[in-house]
Amino acid sequence: GMTQTGTMFDWLEDGVVLCVLANKLQAGICPRIARSTLKFKKMENISAFLQACRKLGVQEHTVFETVDLAEQKDLGLVTRCLLALKRLHGSKTSSEPPPPPPKPSPPKPSPPKPVDTASELRAAKAEIARLQARVADLEAELSRALTVKPPVAAEPAPPVAAKPSPPATVKPSPPLAATPVAPAAAPAVVGGRGGGFGLSAALERQKAAKYDLEAERTVSKW
């Protein structure tokens, strides 16, 4: 280390040894150390050490003033401050991790908000009514889906009545007309006998020639 020259206070008055000590207790607590013979630079080192003492837990009434060491106004207070620092961190080195920061106190729980029972009850009733309406709609949809209409039976076609064939009309054949048979001619009277008989035969032949067959058929139908 560092060799002491003169009294302890002569050795500490520039603040360099004090800043090095503070950095051994907590690394980097005095980031800048002025190694100068100028008085105001020495006082800056002492002020940095005093700030480190406060951060390391030394009580404020034990911390000395800068002039107490720079001008040796109260060397007893300087000694008490160094003893308090030793009691707090005498066994620590720079290789040891810095002490953990104090745990923050847990936040106080906020008081519970007043509950508006009436409004919550109304909201609950409205929600129940909405759910019941929804359940009713779902039941109606399910009922419609499960209802199966019976198939409509096709009406049988009426039987087609067969038209009766008209009976065949048989035209009656006309009755065959009997061929009139001419009366046999009376034998001729030979020798002048029976001259009257000859005339009768001629008349008969004339009558037969005038016979009307159509008239006979008409009378027959009537």
PAVO-943916 format. One record per residue (C-alpha): residue number from 1; residue in one letter; x, y, z. Coordinates in steps of 0.2 Angstrom, whole numbers, padded with zeros to 4 digits. Each point is the difference from the previous one (the first is absolute). Layout:
+-----+-----+-------+-------+-------+
|   n | res |  east | north |    up |
+-----+-----+-------+-------+-------+
| NUM |   A |     X |     Y |     Z |
...
+-----+-----+-------+-------+-------+
***
This chain:
+-----+-----+-------+-------+-------+
|   n | res |  east | north |    up |
+-----+-----+-------+-------+-------+
|   1 |   G |  0000 |  0000 |  0000 |
|   2 |   M |  0003 |  0018 |  0005 |
|   3 |   T |  0014 |  0005 |  0011 |
|   4 |   Q | -0006 |  0012 |  0015 |
|   5 |   T |  0011 |  0016 |  0002 |
|   6 |   G | -0002 |  0011 |  0015 |
|   7 |   T | -0015 | -0001 |  0011 |
|   8 |   M | -0016 | -0009 | -0005 |
|   9 |   F | -0009 |  0016 | -0003 |
|  10 |   D |  0015 |  0006 | -0011 |
|  11 |   W | -0002 | -0016 | -0010 |
|  12 |   L | -0019 |  0002 | -0002 |
|  13 |   E | -0002 |  0019 | -0003 |
|  14 |   D |  0000 | -0002 | -0019 |
|  15 |   G | -0014 | -0012 |  0000 |
|  16 |   V |  0008 | -0013 | -0011 |
|  17 |   V |  0002 | -0013 |  0013 |
|  18 |   L | -0018 |  0003 |  0006 |
|  19 |   C | -0007 | -0003 | -0018 |
|  20 |   V |  0011 | -0015 | -0003 |
|  21 |   L | -0007 | -0007 |  0017 |
|  22 |   A | -0018 |  0003 | -0005 |
|  23 |   N |  0003 | -0008 | -0017 |
|  24 |   K |  0006 | -0016 |  0009 |
|  25 |   L | -0015 |  0000 |  0011 |
|  26 |   Q | -0012 |  0002 | -0016 |
|  27 |   A |  0008 |  0000 | -0017 |
|  28 |   G | -0003 |  0016 | -0010 |
|  29 |   I | -0008 |  0010 |  0014 |
|  30 |   C |  0013 |  0014 | -0003 |
|  31 |   P |  0002 | -0001 | -0019 |
|  32 |   R |  0012 |  0015 | -0001 |
|  33 |   I |  0015 |  0003 |  0011 |
|  34 |   A |  0010 |  0015 | -0003 |
|  35 |   R |  0019 | -0002 |  0003 |
|  36 |   S |  0005 |  0018 |  0001 |
|  37 |   T |  0009 |  0012 |  0012 |
|  38 |   L | -0013 |  0013 | -0003 |
|  39 |   K | -0011 |  0003 |  0016 |
|  40 |   F | -0017 |  0001 | -0009 |
|  41 |   K |  0004 | -0017 | -0008 |
|  42 |   K |  0004 | -0008 |  0017 |
|  43 |   M | -0016 |  0007 |  0007 |
|  44 |   E | -0010 | -0008 | -0014 |
|  45 |   N |  0008 | -0017 |  0004 |
|  46 |   I | -0005 |  0003 |  0019 |
|  47 |   S | -0018 |  0005 | -0005 |
|  48 |   A | -0002 | -0016 | -0011 |
|  49 |   F |  0006 | -0011 |  0014 |
|  50 |   L | -0013 |  0008 |  0012 |
|  51 |   Q | -0014 | -0003 | -0013 |
|  52 |   A |  0006 | -0018 |  0000 |
|  53 |   C | -0001 | -0001 |  0019 |
|  54 |   R | -0018 |  0005 | -0001 |
|  55 |   K | -0004 | -0013 | -0013 |
|  56 |   L |  0009 | -0014 |  0010 |
|  57 |   G | -0011 |  0003 |  0015 |
|  58 |   V |  0010 |  0012 |  0011 |
|  59 |   Q | -0012 |  0011 |  0010 |
|  60 |   E | -0001 |  0018 | -0004 |
|  61 |   H |  0005 |  0006 |  0017 |
|  62 |   T |  0016 | -0010 | -0001 |
|  63 |   V |  0005 |  0007 | -0018 |
|  64 |   F |  0013 |  0014 |  0002 |
|  65 |   E |  0001 |  0016 | -0011 |
|  66 |   T |  0013 |  0002 | -0014 |
|  67 |   V |  0010 |  0014 |  0010 |
|  68 |   D |  0001 | -0011 |  0015 |
|  69 |   L |  0013 | -0010 | -0009 |
|  70 |   A |  0006 |  0012 | -0013 |
|  71 |   E |  0004 |  0013 |  0013 |
|  72 |   Q |  0001 | -0012 |  0014 |
|  73 |   K | -0014 |  0009 |  0010 |
|  74 |   D | -0008 | -0015 |  0008 |
|  75 |   L |  0012 | -0015 | -0002 |
|  76 |   G | -0010 | -0009 |  0014 |
|  77 |   L | -0016 | -0001 | -0010 |
|  78 |   V |  0011 | -0006 | -0015 |
|  79 |   T |  0006 | -0014 |  0011 |
|  80 |   R | -0018 | -0005 |  0006 |
|  81 |   C | -0006 |  0000 | -0018 |
|  82 |   L |  0013 | -0012 | -0005 |
|  83 |   L | -0003 | -0011 |  0015 |
|  84 |   A | -0019 | -0001 | -0004 |
|  85 |   L |  0004 | -0004 | -0018 |
|  86 |   K |  0012 | -0014 |  0006 |
|  87 |   R | -0014 | -0007 |  0011 |
|  88 |   L | -0012 | -0001 | -0015 |
|  89 |   H |  0012 | -0007 | -0013 |
|  90 |   G |  0017 | -0004 |  0008 |
|  91 |   S |  0000 | -0018 | -0006 |
|  92 |   K | -0005 |  0004 | -0018 |
|  93 |   T |  0011 |  0000 | -0015 |
|  94 |   S | -0002 |  0007 | -0018 |
|  95 |   S | -0002 | -0018 | -0006 |
|  96 |   E | -0016 | -0003 |  0010 |
|  97 |   P | -0017 |  0005 | -0009 |
|  98 |   P | -0008 |  0016 |  0006 |
|  99 |   P | -0013 | -0003 |  0014 |
| 100 |   P | -0017 | -0003 | -0007 |
| 101 |   P | -0012 |  0016 |  0000 |
| 102 |   P | -0013 |  0000 |  0013 |
| 103 |   K | -0016 | -0009 | -0005 |
| 104 |   P | -0014 |  0012 | -0004 |
| 105 |   S | -0014 | -0001 |  0012 |
| 106 |   P | -0015 | -0008 | -0008 |
| 107 |   P | -0014 |  0011 | -0006 |
| 108 |   K | -0014 |  0002 |  0011 |
| 109 |   P | -0016 | -0008 | -0007 |
| 110 |   S | -0013 |  0012 | -0006 |
| 111 |   P | -0016 |  0000 |  0010 |
| 112 |   P | -0014 | -0010 | -0009 |
| 113 |   K | -0011 |  0010 | -0011 |
| 114 |   P | -0018 |  0001 |  0006 |
| 115 |   V | -0011 | -0012 | -0008 |
| 116 |   D | -0016 |  0006 | -0008 |
| 117 |   T | -0011 | -0015 |  0004 |
| 118 |   A | -0016 |  0007 | -0009 |
| 119 |   S |  0009 |  0003 | -0017 |
| 120 |   E |  0009 | -0016 |  0001 |
| 121 |   L | -0017 | -0009 |  0003 |
| 122 |   R | -0008 |  0009 | -0014 |
| 123 |   A |  0014 | -0005 | -0012 |
| 124 |   A | -0001 | -0018 |  0006 |
| 125 |   K | -0019 | -0001 | -0003 |
| 126 |   A |  0002 |  0008 | -0017 |
| 127 |   E |  0014 | -0013 | -0005 |
| 128 |   I | -0011 | -0014 |  0007 |
| 129 |   A | -0015 |  0006 | -0011 |
| 130 |   R |  0011 |  0001 | -0015 |
| 131 |   L |  0007 | -0018 |  0002 |
| 132 |   Q | -0018 | -0007 |  0003 |
| 133 |   A | -0006 |  0008 | -0016 |
| 134 |   R |  0015 | -0007 | -0009 |
| 135 |   V | -0004 | -0017 |  0007 |
| 136 |   A | -0018 |  0001 | -0006 |
| 137 |   D |  0006 |  0005 | -0018 |
| 138 |   L |  0011 | -0015 |  0000 |
| 139 |   E | -0013 | -0012 |  0006 |
| 140 |   A | -0012 |  0007 | -0014 |
| 141 |   E |  0013 | -0003 | -0013 |
| 142 |   L |  0004 | -0018 |  0006 |
| 143 |   S | -0019 | -0004 |  0000 |
| 144 |   R | -0002 |  0006 | -0018 |
| 145 |   A |  0015 | -0010 | -0005 |
| 146 |   L | -0006 | -0016 |  0008 |
| 147 |   T | -0018 |  0002 | -0007 |
| 148 |   V | -0001 | -0011 | -0016 |
| 149 |   K | -0015 |  0002 | -0011 |
| 150 |   P | -0009 | -0016 | -0005 |
| 151 |   P |  0002 | -0003 | -0019 |
| 152 |   V | -0016 |  0005 | -0010 |
| 153 |   A | -0008 | -0016 | -0008 |
| 154 |   A | -0003 |  0002 | -0018 |
| 155 |   E | -0018 | -0001 | -0005 |
| 156 |   P | -0003 | -0016 | -0011 |
| 157 |   A | -0005 |  0005 | -0017 |
| 158 |   P | -0019 | -0005 | -0004 |
| 159 |   P | -0002 | -0015 | -0010 |
| 160 |   V | -0003 |  0003 | -0018 |
| 161 |   A | -0016 | -0007 | -0005 |
| 162 |   A |  0001 | -0010 | -0016 |
| 163 |   K | -0012 |  0007 | -0013 |
| 164 |   P | -0012 | -0014 | -0005 |
| 165 |   S |  0001 | -0004 | -0018 |
| 166 |   P | -0017 |  0003 | -0009 |
| 167 |   P | -0008 | -0016 | -0004 |
| 168 |   A |  0002 | -0004 | -0018 |
| 169 |   T | -0016 |  0004 | -0010 |
| 170 |   V | -0005 | -0014 | -0011 |
| 171 |   K | -0010 |  0006 | -0014 |
| 172 |   P | -0014 | -0012 | -0004 |
| 173 |   S |  0001 | -0007 | -0017 |
| 174 |   P | -0015 |  0004 | -0010 |
| 175 |   P | -0012 | -0014 | -0002 |
| 176 |   L |  0002 | -0009 | -0016 |
| 177 |   A | -0014 |  0003 | -0011 |
| 178 |   A | -0008 | -0015 | -0006 |
| 179 |   T |  0001 | -0002 | -0018 |
| 180 |   P | -0018 |  0000 | -0006 |
| 181 |   V | -0004 | -0016 | -0009 |
| 182 |   A | -0010 |  0003 | -0016 |
| 183 |   P | -0015 | -0010 |  0000 |
| 184 |   A |  0000 | -0014 | -0011 |
| 185 |   A | -0008 |  0004 | -0017 |
| 186 |   A | -0016 | -0008 | -0002 |
| 187 |   P |  0000 | -0013 | -0013 |
| 188 |   A | -0006 |  0006 | -0017 |
| 189 |   V | -0017 | -0006 | -0005 |
| 190 |   V |  0002 | -0009 | -0016 |
| 191 |   G | -0015 | -0001 | -0012 |
| 192 |   G | -0009 |  0016 |  0004 |
| 193 |   R | -0005 | -0007 |  0017 |
| 194 |   G |  0000 |  0011 |  0014 |
| 195 |   G |  0004 |  0016 | -0009 |
| 196 |   G | -0004 |  0009 |  0017 |
| 197 |   F |  0014 | -0009 |  0009 |
| 198 |   G |  0012 |  0007 | -0012 |
| 199 |   L | -0005 |  0018 |  0004 |
| 200 |   S |  0002 | -0003 |  0019 |
| 201 |   A |  0017 | -0007 | -0002 |
| 202 |   A |  0005 |  0016 | -0009 |
| 203 |   L | -0007 |  0011 |  0014 |
| 204 |   E |  0009 | -0010 |  0013 |
| 205 |   R |  0016 |  0003 | -0009 |
| 206 |   Q | -0003 |  0019 | -0001 |
| 207 |   K | -0004 |  0000 |  0019 |
| 208 |   A |  0016 | -0009 |  0004 |
| 209 |   A |  0010 |  0012 | -0011 |
| 210 |   K | -0007 |  0015 |  0011 |
| 211 |   Y |  0004 | -0008 |  0018 |
| 212 |   D |  0008 |  0013 |  0011 |
| 213 |   L |  0013 | -0008 |  0012 |
| 214 |   E |  0004 |  0016 |  0009 |
| 215 |   A | -0017 |  0002 |  0005 |
| 216 |   E |  0000 | -0018 |  0007 |
| 217 |   R |  0015 |  0004 |  0011 |
| 218 |   T | -0007 |  0016 |  0007 |
| 219 |   V | -0016 | -0009 |  0005 |
| 220 |   S |  0010 | -0014 |  0007 |
| 221 |   K |  0010 |  0012 |  0012 |
| 222 |   W | -0015 |  0009 |  0005 |
+-----+-----+-------+-------+-------+
***
